[in-house]
């Protein structure tokens, strides 16, 4: 448990009634240990290293870690916990992934365990070892507390020997569970045990011709040559089909909690039934929804669609990725580049709110779970005349970059330092990283897609009035004062009046979103943007007036692409 997390009575009271999903999951584990009397709990996540690690893999570790921290809080750190990141690297490689080099090298070893397939990248002893290293490097960089486990090492090292022999002794019970899930043709040749061919090294999908539970061996024949073999189920000479393998692992290791995607609901049920047939208890867990790419298709390691971990971290922080994983885990979500700005700003909004919240609200705030109960204080800019510091959003930085056409972080820092002279990359390190991310995202996604439109006659009149209003503002006007002045302009225009807005009256109508959308489209070439008063405060009143003049002169619409 995090040594720096102080378990106050107020925190513990809030934790016991918190509806946040990690606490709801943790409560299931509390009931489990109350029934069993156990003094430790094992969490597990699984990884299939047939392709490069992707964000879905990270998401499972992040979410499981959140449940683990909630459980440790509820049990006040009195129950020891461990998290195993288990790699199914003894699985046979079924097809060559689309997103690797040297495909011919890998193709020559199809069917072999991943730890026996050469590394197409040339950096490790095997393809499985390469992908395992990629996974571990990221998990280590993010700071997860976990133990890495290799299927190959566990099988060959004897960790599973007793469980494998026990499953062989319960062979008929396992078959009774598995066979109804297959079509007749598949059921006729199915065996939960897959021998490793002693000559070719291939994981064999063959029917058994006999078995000896006491000796711990299975009999089978090579379907091509007819040669007969007797193979021990122990010592790495044999592995299990994946559903029995999952169950055997739960049984052998005593796994208490493991979550899985909704596409594996039936597999979870079958594996759970096998665990019970072995005399064990299935782990607790829940089924999360899948991630989809920009076309609405499930992301896949072998296809390489969707976002990679490295791609997300080019444009945003690890914390924003964890924020994306925390929100609505049982709802399907698109996982593509356009979700990044929202995830970043959601994280910053929750971080900014955290110090003002009571414990019940804090435990429902994603940043408590992202930072294991110790979120950092938000970084704000101190501006003369402002009652409190100003938080700078990712969307704000993107719009500053857009109007300045900035691909250099120093340009954005010029705006920030003018607004808050005491601010610097040195005393605002998180903001400095955010600036770097914003510049990269602007360069690669915003700049190529910018599309300005000309203002119509009504909008031209509105922009003229905004220009005059800005000119009349006192020097050093705050973001709130600027925003209020913009509202006064908007509510005087019938097109933008909103009488259904909260607090609106016939004499003082609200202002519709169309007013600000017009400003974004005409002045910034964007469909949406930050709070405009804050944008002007950062960008500058004089600079915004110049922006309006250029837009009215057609400089943006007529500018070459």
C-alpha positions, 0 to 999 in steps of 0.5 A: 500500500502507498506509504504516503496515503494517510487513512483518516476516519473521514477517508475510511467512512467515505470509502465504505460508501463510495459508489466509484466503480473501483470501490464497488469492485473492491467491496466484492473482494472484501466479502471474499476474504471475509468468507475465506479468512485469507490474509493476502489477495492476488490480482492478475492481468493477462497479456497475449504477446502475439502482437505489440502491446497496445493501450488495451493492455495498459488499460487492464493493468491501470484499472486493476491497479485502481481496484487494488488501491481501493481494496487496500484502502477499505482493508486499511492495508491489513491484507497483503496484495500482489499484482501479477502481469501474466504473459501467455508467451507459450501460446503457439503463433497462429499468424504473422502480425501485420505491423512487424518487420521481417515477416518471412522470418516469423512465418517460418516458425508459425505454430511454435510457442512465441518464446521459440519464434525468432525476434523480427526486430533483432533485439531479443532472444524471441518474439515473445521476449521482445513483446514482453520487454515492451510491455514491462518497459512501459509498465515500469515507466508508468510506475505500476507495482506488479510482478511479471510472470511468463507462461513459458517459465511457469510451465517449464519451471514446474510451477504448474506441474501439480495443477496440470496433473490434477487437471489430467485426473479431472479430464472427464469433468473438464471435457464435460464443460468444454464440449458443449461449447463446440460444434460437432466436428470440433468437439470430435477432436478437441483436447484441453492438452496440447503437446509440444511436438518433440521434433518440430517444436510446434504446439499440436492441436490433436486428439488424444489416443490415450492418457495415464493420469497417475503417470501424468502423460498423454498419448497422441499421433502426428497427423501427417506422419502417423508417428505415435508419441507419449508426452508428459503434461509437466515440465513444459512438454505440453500446454493447455488450450487457452480457456482450460489454461486460464482456469488452471492458472487461476487454480494453481496461483490462487488468483482472487481478481481478474477483469476481462473484456466483454468479448470474453464473457462466455470464456470467463464462465467456462473457465470459472466452471473448470476452476470449480471442477478442479475444486477451486474458486474462480476470481472476482472481476468484471467485464469491461467494454472494448476499445474501437478505432476511428472506424468503430472496429475493435482494436487489435494487437496484430492489426495495429489499428487504433492508438499505440501507447507510444502514440498517445504519449507523443501528444499527452501525459500518462495521467490523461491516458489513465483518465481515459481508462477510468471513465465508464469502463463498461461503455465502448469508447473510440480510441483514436487521436481525436479523443486525446484533447478531451481526455487531457482537459477532463484530467486537468478539470478533475485535478483542479477540483480535487482540493475543494472537494470533501472525501466522498467527492474525492473518492469519486474523482478520477485523480484519486485513483490515477495517483493512488490517493495522492494527486499532485496540486494543480499548477495555475498561473497567477495574474494580477487582478485575478482572485485565484490562479488560472488553470490552463487547458489543453484546448486553450494551448491548442488555440493559442498555437493555432492563432500564432501558427506556433510549432515552438513551445517558446512561442506559447510560453511567451503568451503565458509569461506575459499573462503571468510574469512569474511563471516559467518552465522551471516552476511549472514543469507539468504545464511545460510538458502540456505546452510541448504536447499541445505543440505536437498535437497542433502540428500533426492534427490541428494545423492540417485540418484548420478551416476558416469561414467568412462572417455573414453580415450579422456576424460582421456587425457582432465582430465590430461590436466585440472589437469596440468593446475590447477597445473600451476595456480598462488595461489589465482586464481580467478573464472574467471581466472580458467574458462578461463583456462578450456576454453583453455583446452576444445577448444584445443580438437576437440571433444569439439570445437564449431565453431558456438558459439558466437565470435568463429573463426577457430583459436579460436573455442568456447567450447561446453556444452559437455565439461562441461557435461563430467566434471559433469558426471565424477567428480560429478556424475551429469548430470548438474552443476554450472559454473565450474570455480566458483565451483573450486574456492569455492571447492579448486584447490588442492581438485579439482585435488584430485577429478580428480585423484580419478576419473581417478583411478576409485574410484567413479565408483567402489565405493559401492552404 
